Amino acid sequence: MMEKQTPETAPVDEKTRKRADMCMNKCTVCKLGREKGKGFFHWMVKMESRTKLCPWCRAYEKVYGVPAYRKPPQQA
């Protein structure tokens, strides 16, 4: 029997991966918020992550499984 796919278990498309890459490597606010783990930028990304308005932050969460204000888990 096939398992029902949810947004969390569905395969991630190329567009979503590109958006997650933008959040991870190019967005200054998200990048600084993740690196420091405290302060104004961290607070801004955390508040934005609660509202889910930014498409790049949503993609980051979908691809890496953690909110945009947290560092992604290390790949084994």
trRosetta pair geometry for C-beta under 8 A, 3 or more apart (Angstrom, degrees):
i j d omega theta_ij theta_ji phi_ij phi_ji
3 9 7.5 -69 122 132 121 157
5 9 5.4 -137 -145 89 69 101
5 10 4.8 88 167 -82 120 80
6 9 5.2 72 48 21 78 96
6 10 6.8 -128 89 -25 32 90
7 10 5.8 -42 -135 16 29 119
7 62 7.1 -76 158 -124 98 110
8 62 7.7 -141 -113 -137 49 70
8 65 7.9 74 -156 -114 96 87
12 16 4.8 -116 -170 85 92 132
12 17 5.9 110 133 -56 116 87
12 20 8.0 -2 -179 -11 144 142
12 62 6.3 141 -110 133 115 106
12 63 5.5 88 -139 -101 165 78
13 16 5.2 97 59 10 71 102
13 17 7.2 -132 104 -5 39 91
14 17 5.5 -56 -149 37 35 113
14 18 6.4 36 154 -21 68 104
15 18 5.8 -54 -151 34 30 111
15 19 6.6 29 152 -17 63 105
16 19 5.7 -54 -149 37 33 111
16 20 6.3 34 152 -19 66 105
16 59 4.7 -173 -162 -139 70 103
16 62 5.9 -66 -174 90 130 136
16 63 6.3 166 139 -60 100 103
17 20 5.6 -53 -146 37 32 112
17 21 6.4 37 152 -22 64 104
17 59 7.6 -144 -57 176 13 117
17 63 6.1 116 -106 -105 59 139
18 21 5.5 -51 -149 34 32 115
18 22 6.6 40 149 -24 63 100
18 59 8.0 -44 71 168 50 157
19 22 5.5 -47 -153 29 36 116
19 23 6.7 33 151 -15 65 102
19 55 5.8 -80 -154 133 143 91
19 56 4.9 -145 -180 -112 87 60
19 58 7.8 -13 132 70 138 77
19 59 3.5 106 98 16 115 169
19 60 7.5 -111 122 -39 82 66
20 23 5.7 -53 -152 37 35 110
20 24 6.1 31 152 -19 67 111
20 56 7.3 160 -86 -167 26 65
20 59 4.3 -129 -57 131 74 97
20 60 4.6 139 -135 -89 77 50
20 62 7.1 -118 -73 62 122 85
20 63 3.9 -8 -94 18 167 147
20 64 6.7 156 -163 -19 130 95
21 24 5.6 -57 -140 41 31 111
21 25 5.8 -15 175 18 69 114
21 26 7.6 46 132 1 70 104
22 25 7.2 -76 -128 52 15 79
22 26 5.1 -51 -154 48 57 118
22 27 6.2 70 145 -35 73 98
22 56 4.9 -90 90 -131 112 126
22 59 7.8 53 44 70 99 138
23 26 7.8 -10 -33 51 10 76
23 27 5.1 -12 -132 11 42 136
23 30 5.1 -46 -170 103 76 171
23 54 7.7 115 -100 134 117 124
23 56 4.0 159 -61 154 98 99
23 57 5.6 144 -122 -81 141 45
23 59 6.5 167 -4 71 131 96
23 60 4.0 -89 87 -55 150 127
23 68 5.7 -88 178 -130 132 116
24 27 7.9 76 20 27 18 97
24 30 7.6 -72 -82 118 22 128
24 31 7.6 78 168 -89 29 85
24 60 6.3 155 -52 -117 82 110
24 64 7.8 125 -81 -40 121 140
24 72 7.2 -10 -116 -21 122 128
25 31 7.2 50 -150 -89 15 123
26 31 7.7 -171 71 -42 11 130
27 30 4.1 40 99 26 122 112
27 31 5.9 161 84 -19 62 90
27 56 6.1 146 -52 122 142 150
28 31 5.8 -60 -140 40 24 112
28 32 6.1 17 166 -11 64 110
29 32 6.4 -62 -147 41 23 102
29 33 6.1 23 157 -19 62 114
29 41 5.3 -164 -158 -148 64 100
29 44 5.9 -76 -173 98 121 133
29 45 6.2 163 140 -65 94 97
30 33 5.6 -59 -144 39 28 113
30 34 6.2 25 159 -17 66 107
30 41 7.9 -148 -67 170 13 106
30 45 5.3 115 -110 -110 63 133
30 56 7.5 -125 -24 116 156 117
30 57 6.7 -167 -97 -90 134 92
30 60 7.4 -176 -170 -44 150 167
30 68 5.2 -65 -138 168 117 114
30 69 7.6 -117 -144 -84 72 51
31 34 6.1 -59 -150 36 25 107
31 35 6.3 21 157 -18 63 111
32 35 5.7 -55 -140 37 32 111
32 36 6.1 13 169 -3 68 111
32 41 4.3 12 98 108 107 170
32 42 7.9 -109 119 -48 72 68
33 36 6.8 -64 -140 45 20 96
33 37 7.9 92 164 -75 50 24
33 39 7.7 -144 -116 74 60 90
33 41 4.0 -133 -68 131 79 89
33 42 4.1 147 -154 -88 80 45
33 43 7.7 -137 -129 21 112 37
33 44 6.5 -121 -83 59 135 86
33 45 3.8 142 117 4 171 136
33 46 7.5 -164 -175 -25 133 77
33 68 7.6 46 86 127 132 87
33 69 5.3 -72 141 -126 119 80
34 37 7.2 14 -178 -68 29 64
34 42 7.7 149 -52 -104 24 83
34 45 7.4 -55 -45 88 72 171
34 68 7.4 -96 -64 159 110 58
34 69 6.3 -171 -82 -162 68 35
34 70 6.8 35 -126 128 92 6
34 71 5.5 119 -177 -75 108 68
36 39 5.2 -17 123 22 147 126
36 41 6.8 98 36 61 129 112
36 42 5.9 -116 82 -43 100 117
37 42 6.0 61 176 -106 13 146
38 42 5.3 -76 -122 31 6 157
39 42 5.2 97 56 15 65 105
39 43 6.9 -121 111 -6 34 95
40 43 5.7 -59 -150 37 29 112
40 44 6.3 30 154 -22 66 105
41 44 5.5 -50 -146 33 34 114
41 45 6.4 29 158 -15 66 104
42 45 6.1 -57 -148 39 29 106
42 46 6.2 29 153 -20 63 111
42 69 5.8 93 -158 -155 70 114
43 46 5.6 -58 -146 37 29 113
43 47 6.3 27 157 -18 66 106
44 47 6.0 -57 -149 36 28 107
44 48 6.3 25 155 -16 64 109
45 48 5.6 -55 -144 40 32 111
45 49 6.1 38 154 -27 65 106
45 57 7.2 177 -157 -113 86 132
45 68 5.3 -123 -178 105 112 104
45 69 4.2 149 107 -81 114 93
46 49 5.7 -52 -147 31 29 114
46 50 7.0 33 152 -22 59 100
46 67 7.4 61 -119 138 61 142
46 69 4.6 7 -72 -43 74 165
47 50 5.9 -53 -159 27 35 112
47 51 7.0 20 150 -8 65 106
48 51 5.9 -64 -153 41 38 104
48 53 6.4 -91 -160 44 83 96
48 54 5.6 28 166 -7 124 122
48 57 6.1 152 123 -20 112 171
48 68 7.4 -39 89 60 107 137
49 52 7.1 31 -173 -71 36 58
49 57 5.8 -131 -95 168 74 135
49 61 7.3 130 -146 -64 103 132
49 67 4.5 62 -169 -164 151 116
49 68 5.3 -164 -85 34 115 96
49 69 5.9 -104 -17 -9 147 103
52 57 7.5 -146 -130 96 47 111
52 58 5.8 72 -160 -86 85 106
54 57 4.0 66 84 13 115 109
54 58 6.6 177 91 -12 60 83
54 68 7.6 -16 79 -22 132 166
55 58 5.6 -53 -145 37 35 114
55 59 6.3 37 155 -21 66 105
56 59 5.7 -52 -148 36 31 112
56 60 6.4 38 150 -24 63 103
56 68 7.9 78 114 -110 78 141
57 60 5.4 -47 -148 31 34 117
57 61 6.5 34 153 -18 64 103
57 67 7.8 8 -179 -170 101 69
57 68 4.0 -64 -141 -39 92 150
58 61 5.9 -56 -153 36 31 111
58 62 6.4 31 150 -20 65 108
59 62 5.5 -55 -146 37 33 112
59 63 6.1 24 159 -13 69 109
60 63 6.2 -61 -143 41 25 103
60 64 5.9 -17 174 20 65 115
60 67 8.0 49 105 177 108 29
60 68 4.7 81 81 -96 144 87
61 64 6.9 -69 -123 56 19 83
61 65 7.3 58 -178 -117 52 8
61 66 6.8 -118 -126 86 64 26
61 67 5.7 3 -100 -108 109 40
61 68 6.3 -66 -51 -42 89 76
62 65 8.0 7 177 -68 14 46
64 72 4.0 -94 -149 -116 135 108
64 73 7.1 161 -175 18 90 75
65 72 7.9 93 46 -141 76 82
65 73 7.2 -17 66 4 114 116
66 70 4.3 -92 156 82 124 125
66 71 7.6 1 96 79 153 30
66 72 6.2 178 37 -110 122 50
66 73 6.9 137 -25 -26 131 83
67 70 5.4 84 63 10 76 102
